[in-house]
Amino acid sequence: MAWSPVALGVIVLLSTLPGPSIGGRAMPKMADRKLCADEECSHPISMAVALQDYVAPDCRFLTIYRGQVVYVFSKLKGRGRLFWGGSVQGDYYGGQAARLGYFPSSIVREDQILKPGKTDVKTDKWDFYCY
């Protein structure tokens, strides 16, 4: 079968493009352990309100705007103890799905405890993975 120059050009062009983002990329771990409301960290610990804006420095973090409600799902321990994991809700999202990420605990005020965050859970690479 003979390949046309156009087909070969398309194949060469497609081979130089980055592939689909199937795996994402691993980022440095911020902590080895975290506190959660349950073993899977699927239940929010609390609801908090952002006291100031925070711009995410990389894909592990959330950009948060003052006044937004934040659902806190985890609180890092050890070297990452200044950061919490959560999901942002509010008008800034519009129709977008909420995503999980980290933010400094100092920029929010916990207003309502939903379930005590007393379950000590080991973090893994997926906790700090960029998709």
Contact map, one row per residue, 1 for C-alpha under 8 A:
11100000000000000000000000000000000000000000000000000000000000000000000000000000000000000000000000000000000000000000000000000000000
11110000000000000000000000000000000000000000000000000000000000000000000000000000000000000000000000000000000000000000000000000000000
11111011000000000000000000000000000000000000000000000000000000000000000000000000000000000000000000000000000000000000000000000000000
01111111000000000000000000000000000000000000000000000000000000000000000000000000000000000000000000000000000000000000000000000000000
00111111100000000000000000000000000000000000000000000000000000000000000000000000000000000000000000000000000000000000000000000000000
00011111110000000000000000000000000000000000000000000000000000000000000000000000000000000000000000000000000000000000000000000000000
00111111111000000000000000000000000000000000000000000000000000000000000000000000000000000000000000000000000000000000000000000000000
00111111111100000000000000000000000000000000000000000000000000000000000000000000000000000000000000000000000000000000000000000000000
00001111111110000000000000000000000000000000000000000000000000000000000000000000000000000000000000000000000000000000000000000000000
00000111111111000000000000000000000000000000000000000000000000000000000000000000000000000000000000000000000000000000000000000000000
00000011111111100000000000000000000000000000000000000000000000000000000000000000000000000000000000000000000000000000000000000000000
00000001111111110000000000000000000000000000000000000000000000000000000000000000000000000000000000000000000000000000000000000000000
00000000111111111000000000000000000000000000000000000000000000000000000000000000000000000000000000000000000000000000000000000000000
00000000011111111000000000000000000000000000000000000000000000000000000000000000000000000000000000000000000000000000000000000000000
00000000001111111100000000000000000000000000000000000000000000000000000000000000000000000000000000000000000000000000000000000000000
00000000000111111100000000000000000000000000000000000000000000000000000000000000000000000000000000000000000000000000000000000000000
00000000000011111110000000000000000000000000000000000000000000000000000000000000000000000000000000000000000000000000000000000000000
00000000000000111111000000000000000000000000000000000000000000000000000000000000000000000000000000000000000000000000000000000000000
00000000000000001111100000000000000000000000000000000000000000000000000000000000000000000000000000000000000000000000000000000000000
00000000000000000111110000000000000000000000000000000000000000000000000000000000000000000000000000000000000000000000000000000000000
00000000000000000011111100000000000000000000000000000000000000000000000000000000000000000000000000000000000000000000000000000000001
00000000000000000001111100000000000000000000000000000000000000000000000000000000000000000000000000000000000000000000000000000000000
00000000000000000000111110000000000000000000000000000000000000000000000000000000000000000000000000000000000000000000000000000000001
00000000000000000000111111000000000000000000000000000000000000000000000000000000000000000000000000000000000000000000000000000000111
00000000000000000000001111100000000000000000000000000000000000000000000000000000000000000000000000000000000000000000000000000000111
00000000000000000000000111110000000000000000000000000000000000000000000000000000000000000000000000000000000000000000000000001101110
00000000000000000000000011111000000000000000000000000000000100000000000000000000000000000000000000000000000000000000000000001001110
00000000000000000000000001111100000000000000000000000000000000000000000000000000000000000000000000000000000000000000000000000001000
00000000000000000000000000111111000000000000000000000000000000000000000000000000000000000000000000000000000000000000000000001011000
00000000000000000000000000011111000000000000000000000000000000000000000000010011000000000000000000000000000000000000000000000001000
00000000000000000000000000001111110000000000000000000000000000000000000000011111100000000000000000000000000000000000000000100000000
00000000000000000000000000001111110000000000000000000000000000000000000000001100000000000000000000000000000000000000000001110000000
00000000000000000000000000000011111000000000000000000000000000000000000000011100000000000000000000000000000000000000000111100000000
00000000000000000000000000000011111100000000000000000000000000000000000001111000000000000000000000000000000000000000000111100000000
00000000000000000000000000000000111110000000000000000000000000000000000001111000000000000000000000000000000000000000111110000000000
00000000000000000000000000000000011111111011100000000000000000000000000011100000000000000000000000000000000000000001111110000000000
00000000000000000000000000000000001111101111100000000000000000000000000011000000000000000000000000000000000000000011111000000000000
00000000000000000000000000000000000111111110000000000000000000000000000000000000000000000000000000000000000000000000101000000000000
00000000000000000000000000000000000111111100000000000000000000000000000000000000000000000000000000000000000000000000001110000000000
00000000000000000000000000000000000101111110000000000000000000000000000000000000000000000000000000000000000000000000000000000000000
00000000000000000000000000000000000111111111000000000000000000000000000011000000000000000000000000000000000000000000000000000000000
00000000000000000000000000000000000011111111000000000000000000000000000010000000000000000000000000000000000000000000000000000000000
00000000000000000000000000000000000111011111100000000000000000000000000010000000000000000000000000000000000000000010000000000000000
00000000000000000000000000000000000110001111111000000000000000000000001111000000000000000000000000000000000000000110000000000000000
00000000000000000000000000000000000110000011111000000000000000000000001111000000000000000000000000000000000000001111100000000000000
00000000000000000000000000000000000000000001111100000000000000000000001110000000000000000000000000000000000001111110000000000000000
00000000000000000000000000000000000000000001111110000000000000000000111100000000000000000000000000000000000001111100000000000000000
00000000000000000000000000000000000000000000011111000000000000000000111100000000000000000000000000000000000111110000000000000000000
00000000000000000000000000000000000000000000001111100000000000000111110000000000000000000000000000000000000111100000000000000000000
00000000000000000000000000000000000000000000000111111000000000011111110000000000000000000000000000000000001110000000000000000000000
00000000000000000000000000000000000000000000000011111000000000000110000000000000000000000000000000000000001110000000000000000000000
00000000000000000000000000000000000000000000000001111100000000011110000000000000000000000000000000000000001100000000000000000000000
00000000000000000000000000000000000000000000000001111110000000111100000000000000000000000000000000000000001000000000000000000000000
00000000000000000000000000000000000000000000000000011111000001111000000000000000000000000000000000000010001000000000000000000000000
00000000000000000000000000000000000000000000000000001111100001110000000000000000000000000000000000000000000000000000000000000000000
00000000000000000000000000000000000000000000000000000111111111110000000000000000000000000000000000000010000000000000000000000000000
00000000000000000000000000000000000000000000000000000011111010000000000000000000000000000000000000000000000000000000000000000000000
00000000000000000000000000000000000000000000000000000001111110000000000000000000000000000000000000000000000000000000000000000000000
00000000000000000000000000000000000000000000000000000001111111000000000000000000000000000000000000001000000000000000000000000000011
00000000000000000000000000100000000000000000000000000001011111000000000000000000000000000000000000001100000000000000000000000001110
00000000000000000000000000000000000000000000000000000001111111100000000000000000000000000000000000001110000000000000000000000000000
00000000000000000000000000000000000000000000000000000111001111110000000000000000000000110000000000011110000000000000000000000000000
00000000000000000000000000000000000000000000000000001111000011111000000000000000000000000000000000000010000000000000000000000000000
00000000000000000000000000000000000000000000000001011111000001111101000000000000000000010000000000000000000000000000000000000000000
00000000000000000000000000000000000000000000000001011100000000111111000000000000000000000001000000000000000000000000000000000000000
00000000000000000000000000000000000000000000000011111000000000011111000000000000000000000000000000000000000000000000000000000000000
00000000000000000000000000000000000000000000000011110000000000001111100000000000000000000000000000000000000000000000000000000000000
00000000000000000000000000000000000000000000000011000000000000011111110000000000000000011110000000000000000000000000000000000000000
00000000000000000000000000000000000000000000001111000000000000000011111000000000000000011100000000000000000000000000000000000000000
00000000000000000000000000000000000000000000001111000000000000000001111100000000000001111000000000000000000000000000000000000000000
00000000000000000000000000000000000000000001111100000000000000000000111110000000000001111000000000000000000000000000000000000000000
00000000000000000000000000000000000000000001111100000000000000000000011111100000000111100000000000000000000000000000000000000000000
00000000000000000000000000000000000110001111110000000000000000000000001111100000000111100000000000000000000000000000000000000000000
00000000000000000000000000000000011110001001100000000000000000000000000111110000000111000000000000000000000000000000100000000000000
00000000000000000000000000000000011100000000000000000000000000000000000111111000101110000000000000000000000000000000100000000000000
00000000000000000000000000000110111000000000000000000000000000000000000001111101111110000000000000000000000000000000000000000000000
00000000000000000000000000000011111000000000000000000000000000000000000000111111100000000000000000000000000000000000000000000000000
00000000000000000000000000000011100000000000000000000000000000000000000000011111100000000000000000000000000000000000000000000000000
00000000000000000000000000000110000000000000000000000000000000000000000000001111110000000000000000000000000000000000000000000000000
00000000000000000000000000000110000000000000000000000000000000000000000000011111111000000000000000000000000000000000000000000000000
00000000000000000000000000000010000000000000000000000000000000000000000000111111111100000000000000000000000000000000000000000000000
00000000000000000000000000000000000000000000000000000000000000000000000000010011111100000000000000000001110000000000000000000000000
00000000000000000000000000000000000000000000000000000000000000000000000000110001111110000000000000000111100000000000000000000000000
00000000000000000000000000000000000000000000000000000000000000000000000111110000111111000000000000000111100000000000000000000000000
00000000000000000000000000000000000000000000000000000000000000000000000111110000001111100000000000011110000000000000000000000000000
00000000000000000000000000000000000000000000000000000000000000000000011111000000000111110000000000011110000000000000000000000000000
00000000000000000000000000000000000000000000000000000000000001000000011110000000000011111000000001111000000000000000000000000000000
00000000000000000000000000000000000000000000000000000000000001010001111000000000000001111100000001110000000000000000000000000000000
00000000000000000000000000000000000000000000000000000000000000000001111000000000000000111111100001000000000000000000000000000000000
00000000000000000000000000000000000000000000000000000000000000000001100000000000000000011111110000000000000000000000000000000000000
00000000000000000000000000000000000000000000000000000000000000000001000000000000000000001111110000000000000000000000000000000000000
00000000000000000000000000000000000000000000000000000000000000001000000000000000000000001111110000000000000000000000000000000000000
00000000000000000000000000000000000000000000000000000000000000000000000000000000000000001111111111000000000000000000000000000000000
00000000000000000000000000000000000000000000000000000000000000000000000000000000000000000111111100000000000000000000000000000000000
00000000000000000000000000000000000000000000000000000000000000000000000000000000000000000000111110000000000000000000000000000000000
00000000000000000000000000000000000000000000000000000000000000000000000000000000000000000000111111000000000000000000000000000000000
00000000000000000000000000000000000000000000000000000000000000000000000000000000000000000000101111100000000000000000000000000000000
00000000000000000000000000000000000000000000000000000000000000000000000000000000000000111000100111110000000000000000000000000000000
00000000000000000000000000000000000000000000000000000000000000000000000000000000000000110000000011111000000000000000000000000000000
00000000000000000000000000000000000000000000000000000000000001000000000000000000000011110000000001111100000000000000000000000000000
00000000000000000000000000000000000000000000000000000000001111000000000000000000000011100000000000111110000000000000000000000000000
00000000000000000000000000000000000000000000000000000000000111000000000000000000001111000000000000011111000000000000000000000000000
00000000000000000000000000000000000000000000000000000101000011100000000000000000001111000000000000001111101000000000000000000000000
00000000000000000000000000000000000000000000000000000000000000000000000000000000011100000000000000000111111100000000000000000000000
00000000000000000000000000000000000000000000000000000000000000000000000000000000011100000000000000000011111100000000000000000000000
00000000000000000000000000000000000000000000000000000000000000000000000000000000010000000000000000000001111110000000000000000000000
00000000000000000000000000000000000000000000000001111100000000000000000000000000000000000000000000000011111110000000000000000000000
00000000000000000000000000000000000000000000000111110000000000000000000000000000000000000000000000000001111111000000000000000000000
00000000000000000000000000000000000000000000000111100000000000000000000000000000000000000000000000000000011111100000000000000000000
00000000000000000000000000000000000000000000011110000000000000000000000000000000000000000000000000000000000111111000000000000000000
00000000000000000000000000000000000000000000011110000000000000000000000000000000000000000000000000000000000011111000000000000000000
00000000000000000000000000000000000000000000011100000000000000000000000000000000000000000000000000000000000001111100000000000000000
00000000000000000000000000000000000000000000111000000000000000000000000000000000000000000000000000000000000001111111000000000000000
00000000000000000000000000000000000000000001111000000000000000000000000000000000000000000000000000000000000000011111000000000000000
00000000000000000000000000000000000010000011110000000000000000000000000000000000000000000000000000000000000000001111100000000000000
00000000000000000000000000000000000110000000100000000000000000000000000000000000000000000000000000000000000000001111110000000000000
00000000000000000000000000000000001111000000100000000000000000000000000001100000000000000000000000000000000000000011111000000000000
00000000000000000000000000000000001110000000000000000000000000000000000000000000000000000000000000000000000000000001111100000000000
00000000000000000000000000000000001111100000000000000000000000000000000000000000000000000000000000000000000000000000111110000000000
00000000000000000000000000000000111100100000000000000000000000000000000000000000000000000000000000000000000000000000011111000000000
00000000000000000000000000000000111100100000000000000000000000000000000000000000000000000000000000000000000000000000001111100000000
00000000000000000000000000000001110000000000000000000000000000000000000000000000000000000000000000000000000000000000000111110000000
00000000000000000000000000000011110000000000000000000000000000000000000000000000000000000000000000000000000000000000000011111010000
00000000000000000000000000000001000000000000000000000000000000000000000000000000000000000000000000000000000000000000000001111111000
00000000000000000000000001101000000000000000000000000000000000000000000000000000000000000000000000000000000000000000000000111111100
00000000000000000000000001000000000000000000000000000000000000000000000000000000000000000000000000000000000000000000000000011111100
00000000000000000000000000001000000000000000000000000000000000000000000000000000000000000000000000000000000000000000000000111111100
00000000000000000000000001111100000000000000000000000000000100000000000000000000000000000000000000000000000000000000000000011111110
00000000000000000000000111100000000000000000000000000000000100000000000000000000000000000000000000000000000000000000000000001111111
00000000000000000000000111100000000000000000000000000000001100000000000000000000000000000000000000000000000000000000000000000001111
00000000000000000000101110000000000000000000000000000000001000000000000000000000000000000000000000000000000000000000000000000000111
